[in-house]
Amino acid sequence: NLPVYLHILVGSSKPNFYLFASLNVLCILVPADLLPACNSELTTLTFLQEVMDILLQYIVKTFDRSTKVIDFHYPNELLQDHNWELSDQPQTLEDILLNCRKTLKYAIKTGHPRYFNQLSTGLDMVGLAADWLTSTANTNMFTYEIAPVFVLLEYVTLKKMREMIGWPGGCGDGIFSPGGAISNLYAMLTARFKMFPEVKEKGMSAIPRLVAFTSEHSHSKTMSHPSLVGSGTNSLWSIKTHPKKKFVFLDTNKKYQMHVNKGFVPFFVSATAGTTVYGAFDPLIAIADICNKYRIWMHVDAAWGGGLLMSRKHRWKLNGTERANSVTWNPHKMMGVPLQCSALLVREEGLMQKCNQMHACYLFQQDKHYDMSYDTGDKALQCGRHVDIFKLWLMWRAK
């Protein structure tokens, strides 16, 4: 057995990675020789040490201003110059390491000091370490029994985020989702259920025609949500913005009356705290007044601007958010948490559960020996859910 032989050759009870690597055995071993294969601990440690060396070298280069942000090649060049095809035969561990090096060689260094592109940027070392731990744990977020610490950290962190919004005692609910667009979709679904709970069982034919409002500079995916909830893209009306690209709230009054007169039922207003292109903040207090007047659900898409809630200097830009029914907040944007990390926060506790639960008895048994409110899977659209909380929680503690 090669790993055992090498262990004897090293002559120590502790792995000597450098001697082991120098023997160049990774070029003949394959992934099937790693754990959980028998007597594979040393091989596995050596392989993972090599992977770690590749990652650490990449991290150092990422922060080196003398390096390129990207070694750009056109798609056809990368396809022609390298073999990316999937084979019927396993590659050696050395080939696997070459794949890792090659992938990072052509990757964009998003943590580079001169990287300026999308709204997520940077590479936080504590967040990166948390992401490595999360992948090592490799668990799911649907029940407490499968992810006890992660579920509790999500509970604690979401409560803290609601407190920062201004909801008394951090009351309400929330969930981490696969990005701001999905968080905004959750908000629209929850708003519709709040106004017409019968829609869950009977569908759109059982309720009046709905209409929603948002800024003409809101996120592009906001336009797709009405089609996903069944009311159609024509049911979402864009509100004009003034020269600073903010919501013109007087236009909302006009649009409201026009649609009521046509037989529509306004149910949802999506205000934006930090628009995608201009970074503008809608007048949240004025929008809250309108929503309160007409009893419409107010959602604040603070995917980008939500991080300002943590700023003593700039949090005034989100004044009025505390009056919202729901808020989207993406820590992976302004706060620099590694992708992905997006939260939907809802002011009314239990509403998400009622809206989305399907009572899957094979997961959410009623005779569990712990408080089942910590089983979050039944309030989510998805069943399996990635652990996104640990990197945010650990970074928050580190700051």
ABEGO torsion letter per residue (X at the ends): XAAAAAAAAAGBABBBAAAAAAAGAAAABBAAABOABBGAAAAAAAAAAAAAAAAAAAAAAAABAABBABBBBBAAAAAAABBABBBABBBBAAAAAAAAAAAAAABBBAABAABBBBABBEBBAAAAAAAAAAAAAGBBAABAAABAAAAAAAAAAAAAAAAAAGBBGGBEBEBBBBEAAAAAAAAAAAAAAAABAAAAAAEAAABBBBBBBBBAABBAAAAAAAAAAGAEAAABBBBBBBAAGBBBAAAAAAAAAAAAAAGBBBABBBBBBGBAAAGBBBBAAAAAAAAAAAGBBBBBBAAAAAAAAABAAAAAAABGAAABABBBBBAABAAGBBOBBBBBBBABBGAAAAAABAGBAAABBAABABBAAABAAAABABABBBBAAAAAAAAAAAX
